[in-house]
Amino acid sequence: MARQTVLIIGASRGLGLALAEEWLRRGWHVIATTRGNSSRLDALAGRFGDALVIENLDILDVQSVRALHAKLDGRQIDVLFVNAGIALSNDKTPVDVNEQDFVDMMLTNALAPVRVVELLDERVVDGGVIAIMTSGLASIANGTGFWPLYSSSKAALNMLMKGYAAHHASDAHALLLMAPGWVRTDMGGDEAPLSIADSIPHVVDTIEANRGKRGLRYVDRFNTDVPW
Ligand SMILES: NC(=O)c1ccc[n+]([C@@H]2O[C@H](COP(=O)([O-])OP(=O)(O)OC[C@H]3O[C@@H](n4cnc5c(N)ncnc54)[C@H](OP(=O)(O)O)[C@@H]3O)[C@@H](O)[C@H]2O)c1
C-alpha cells in the first residue's frame, strides 16, 4: 500500500506537534502547518527527513488556506486534522471578559476550523477522515461551567460542524470532532491529569478506526461518543 498522508493544521507545539510525531512514527507522510517558525517541528524534520513537509498557514488568514489548497493540487490526503486553537480569559465570565478575547476564540476555535475544512475538503480522498480538535468542554449535556467562554467557542465549533455535515451528507468522509482529554500542554497547564503520551496515540488510533465510515461523530480519544 502507498504511504498514507495526513495534513495537520496547527502543529508547531503541543498536541499538534505530537500528532505529527505519532503519525511519522507510524510511517505516514505528514504535512504539518505552522503560522511561524517552529524549532520543534524543524527538529522532527531533521529526524524524519522527506516524510515531513512543513507549510505556513494561519487559520485566520483565508488567503493562506487558499494558497495551501492550490499547493496541494493533485495530492491525496487520507486524513485532514485541524488542531489549531486558543484559550483566553479562562476564568472570566460574560460580565468581566475582555470582549476581544471572546471574539478571538469564536473566530479561531469555531469559525476558522470549519472554514479550513470547507476550503480543503476536496483534497481528502473518499474513505478518508476529516477531524477537528474540539474538547470535552464543548459538551452542553456535560457542562459544569468550567472555562465557560472557551467551552462556548468549542460548542459553537461542534454546531458549525453539524451544519457542515448536513450540507455534505453525500461526501464519503468520516467527520470527527475529537475530545483529546485534559492534557499537559501550554494550554492544558501543569495541573492537567494526562500526559501527551496518555492522549495522542489513542487519538490517532481513533482517527484510523473511523476510516471508511461516513458521517459526523463527537468522540473522545477512546472512540466513545460524547453527549452533544
Ligand atoms: N491541552 C488540552 O488539555 C486540550 C483539551 C481539549 C482540547 N484541546 C484542543 O487541542 C488543540 C491543541 O491544544 P494544545 O493543548 O496543544 O494547545 P497549545 O499548546 O496552546 O497549542 C495550540 C496550537 O494551535 C496553534 N494555533 C493557534 N492559533 C492559530 C492560528 N490562528 N493559526 C494557526 N495555528 C494556530 C498554535 O500555533 P502557534 O505556536 O503559532 O501559537 C499551536 O500550534 C486546541 O484546539 C485545543 O483547544 C486541548
The ligand as an ORCA input file, in Angstrom:
! r2SCAN-3c Opt
* xyz 0 1
  N      -4.488     20.550     26.116
  C      -5.704     20.180     26.416
  O      -5.971     19.713     27.538
  C      -6.815     20.258     25.397
  C      -8.037     19.671     25.746
  C      -9.083     19.717     24.835
  C      -8.880     20.306     23.603
  N      -7.703     20.887     23.303
  C      -7.557     21.484     21.970
  O      -6.471     20.863     21.318
  C      -5.872     21.767     20.394
  C      -4.380     21.878     20.693
  O      -4.249     22.317     22.042
  P      -2.844     22.352     22.802
  O      -3.138     21.979     24.192
  O      -1.813     21.665     22.014
  O      -2.608     23.963     22.777
  P      -1.277     24.818     22.608
  O      -0.126     24.107     23.205
  O      -1.649     26.187     23.090
  O      -1.072     24.841     21.009
  C      -2.019     25.492     20.199
  C      -1.635     25.297     18.753
  O      -2.605     25.988     17.934
  C      -1.875     26.834     17.041
  N      -2.669     27.995     16.645
  C      -3.327     28.857     17.446
  N      -3.906     29.815     16.693
  C      -3.596     29.557     15.399
  C      -3.866     30.181     14.169
  N      -4.590     31.317     14.072
  N      -3.417     29.615     13.029
  C      -2.680     28.504     13.085
  N      -2.339     27.868     14.223
  C      -2.801     28.400     15.362
  C      -0.645     27.235     17.822
  O       0.329     27.786     16.976
  P       1.407     28.893     17.498
  O       2.562     28.110     18.062
  O       1.752     29.662     16.263
  O       0.731     29.732     18.545
  C      -0.262     25.892     18.416
  O       0.350     25.055     17.460
  C      -6.639     23.079     20.547
  O      -7.653     23.146     19.570
  C      -7.237     22.970     21.929
  O      -8.377     23.778     22.079
  C      -6.656     20.874     24.167
*
